[in-house]
Amino acid sequence: MHACPHPINIGSDRQVTIDELADMIIKISGKRIEKKHDLTKPQCVRGKNADLTLVRKVMSWQPKISLEDGLEKTYKWIEMMYRKCVKRA
């Protein structure tokens, strides 16, 4: 492995809006959540994606699972950890 003096992004290089990301998480959670948009606040970031150029070059790395699958696995893990903490309390 090569040493790299810079931070390396990992994640999805698919651009997703914040609204789309919220929809994905709401669907994964199975909860009934109503989104509310506060248009009086700054509207700077419309979407986000990772630039994977450096990680591909340095480590030949590429995502193996979709953003939706990764979010679902993460959500389930957090939910499981939360339930364990609640049981102990």
C-alpha beads as a LAMMPS data file, in Angstrom:
LAMMPS data file: protein, C-alpha beads

89 atoms
88 bonds

1 atom types
1 bond types

-500.0 500.0 xlo xhi
-500.0 500.0 ylo yhi
-500.0 500.0 zlo zhi

Masses

1 110.0

Atoms # bond

1 1 1 0.000 0.000 0.000
2 1 1 1.262 3.484 -0.841
3 1 1 1.467 6.238 1.751
4 1 1 -0.792 9.163 0.892
5 1 1 -0.347 12.534 2.622
6 1 1 -3.916 13.652 1.789
7 1 1 -7.340 12.598 3.075
8 1 1 -8.989 10.033 0.817
9 1 1 -12.738 10.058 0.181
10 1 1 -14.659 6.816 0.217
11 1 1 -18.354 6.473 -0.385
12 1 1 -20.660 6.877 -3.320
13 1 1 -19.726 8.963 -6.318
14 1 1 -23.405 9.136 -7.317
15 1 1 -24.723 12.648 -6.741
16 1 1 -27.748 12.626 -4.461
17 1 1 -29.771 15.589 -3.286
18 1 1 -30.395 16.058 0.418
19 1 1 -34.103 15.524 -0.312
20 1 1 -33.384 12.195 -2.073
21 1 1 -31.125 11.111 0.789
22 1 1 -33.876 11.899 3.300
23 1 1 -36.364 9.890 1.198
24 1 1 -33.991 6.900 1.167
25 1 1 -33.560 6.980 4.947
26 1 1 -37.303 7.436 5.565
27 1 1 -38.039 4.417 3.352
28 1 1 -35.362 2.290 5.069
29 1 1 -36.638 3.252 8.527
30 1 1 -40.214 2.302 7.709
31 1 1 -41.317 5.364 9.663
32 1 1 -43.980 7.847 8.619
33 1 1 -42.026 11.079 8.511
34 1 1 -43.151 14.306 6.892
35 1 1 -40.311 16.403 5.519
36 1 1 -40.494 20.139 6.060
37 1 1 -38.378 22.537 4.026
38 1 1 -37.353 25.864 5.547
39 1 1 -36.794 28.042 2.496
40 1 1 -35.873 31.045 4.667
41 1 1 -32.482 29.406 5.332
42 1 1 -29.497 29.421 2.939
43 1 1 -29.891 26.969 0.048
44 1 1 -26.205 26.338 -0.676
45 1 1 -25.773 22.566 -0.919
46 1 1 -28.300 20.916 -3.234
47 1 1 -26.586 17.536 -3.353
48 1 1 -23.462 15.661 -2.379
49 1 1 -21.204 12.987 -3.781
50 1 1 -17.670 11.813 -3.099
51 1 1 -14.820 12.359 -5.547
52 1 1 -13.279 8.892 -5.671
53 1 1 -10.472 9.779 -8.112
54 1 1 -7.691 9.628 -5.497
55 1 1 -8.825 6.413 -3.792
56 1 1 -9.135 4.697 -7.177
57 1 1 -5.631 5.855 -8.115
58 1 1 -3.900 5.109 -4.799
59 1 1 -5.734 1.971 -3.683
60 1 1 -7.644 0.793 -6.770
61 1 1 -10.736 0.956 -4.536
62 1 1 -14.303 1.182 -5.770
63 1 1 -17.638 0.882 -3.948
64 1 1 -19.034 -2.659 -3.975
65 1 1 -22.532 -1.917 -2.691
66 1 1 -25.094 0.722 -3.581
67 1 1 -25.761 3.791 -1.467
68 1 1 -29.199 2.416 -0.571
69 1 1 -27.776 -0.935 0.571
70 1 1 -25.057 0.795 2.598
71 1 1 -27.588 3.082 4.267
72 1 1 -29.848 0.125 5.059
73 1 1 -26.996 -1.883 6.617
74 1 1 -25.905 1.174 8.623
75 1 1 -29.467 1.891 9.788
76 1 1 -29.981 -1.713 10.916
77 1 1 -26.661 -1.697 12.780
78 1 1 -27.491 1.561 14.585
79 1 1 -30.966 0.244 15.434
80 1 1 -29.465 -2.975 16.844
81 1 1 -26.929 -1.028 18.948
82 1 1 -29.666 1.267 20.225
83 1 1 -31.830 -1.701 21.267
84 1 1 -28.870 -3.221 23.128
85 1 1 -28.334 0.039 25.030
86 1 1 -32.021 0.326 25.890
87 1 1 -32.045 -3.247 27.245
88 1 1 -29.110 -2.459 29.540
89 1 1 -30.695 0.700 30.932

Bonds

1 1 1 2
2 1 2 3
3 1 3 4
4 1 4 5
5 1 5 6
6 1 6 7
7 1 7 8
8 1 8 9
9 1 9 10
10 1 10 11
11 1 11 12
12 1 12 13
13 1 13 14
14 1 14 15
15 1 15 16
16 1 16 17
17 1 17 18
18 1 18 19
19 1 19 20
20 1 20 21
21 1 21 22
22 1 22 23
23 1 23 24
24 1 24 25
25 1 25 26
26 1 26 27
27 1 27 28
28 1 28 29
29 1 29 30
30 1 30 31
31 1 31 32
32 1 32 33
33 1 33 34
34 1 34 35
35 1 35 36
36 1 36 37
37 1 37 38
38 1 38 39
39 1 39 40
40 1 40 41
41 1 41 42
42 1 42 43
43 1 43 44
44 1 44 45
45 1 45 46
46 1 46 47
47 1 47 48
48 1 48 49
49 1 49 50
50 1 50 51
51 1 51 52
52 1 52 53
53 1 53 54
54 1 54 55
55 1 55 56
56 1 56 57
57 1 57 58
58 1 58 59
59 1 59 60
60 1 60 61
61 1 61 62
62 1 62 63
63 1 63 64
64 1 64 65
65 1 65 66
66 1 66 67
67 1 67 68
68 1 68 69
69 1 69 70
70 1 70 71
71 1 71 72
72 1 72 73
73 1 73 74
74 1 74 75
75 1 75 76
76 1 76 77
77 1 77 78
78 1 78 79
79 1 79 80
80 1 80 81
81 1 81 82
82 1 82 83
83 1 83 84
84 1 84 85
85 1 85 86
86 1 86 87
87 1 87 88
88 1 88 89
